[in-house]
Amino acid sequence: MSAEPAVAPRTVFLTPALRILVETALALRTTNNRRLAEALVCSEETVKSGFRRLSGLCGTHSRAEALLH
């Protein structure tokens, strides 16, 4: 029986804007574009774009996965 090799966690360095997005999403316990845009005083498209960048950096497929990364 062979076990799959453990994968070391990847360090992801966030821009200040992405860090604020992550911190706000965690504080508000939501990934809702409208709620985050209102809290961050930005457009919903900016929030969507931020989550796309975050998912790309983390190599994840969902917002929840990216936030847990």
Secondary structure in CASP SS format (residue, H / E / C, confidence):
PFRMAT SS
TARGET T0000
AUTHOR 0000-0000-0000
METHOD secondary structure of the structure
MODEL  1
M C 1.00
S C 1.00
A C 1.00
E C 1.00
P C 1.00
A C 1.00
V C 1.00
A C 1.00
P C 1.00
R C 1.00
T C 1.00
V C 1.00
F C 1.00
L C 1.00
T C 1.00
P H 1.00
A H 1.00
L H 1.00
R H 1.00
I H 1.00
L H 1.00
V H 1.00
E H 1.00
T H 1.00
A H 1.00
L H 1.00
A H 1.00
L H 1.00
R C 1.00
T C 1.00
T C 1.00
N C 1.00
N H 1.00
R H 1.00
R H 1.00
L H 1.00
A H 1.00
E H 1.00
A H 1.00
L H 1.00
V C 1.00
C C 1.00
S C 1.00
E H 1.00
E H 1.00
T H 1.00
V H 1.00
K H 1.00
S H 1.00
G H 1.00
F H 1.00
R H 1.00
R H 1.00
L H 1.00
S H 1.00
G H 1.00
L H 1.00
C H 1.00
G C 1.00
T C 1.00
H C 1.00
S C 1.00
R H 1.00
A H 1.00
E H 1.00
A H 1.00
L H 1.00
L H 1.00
H C 1.00
END
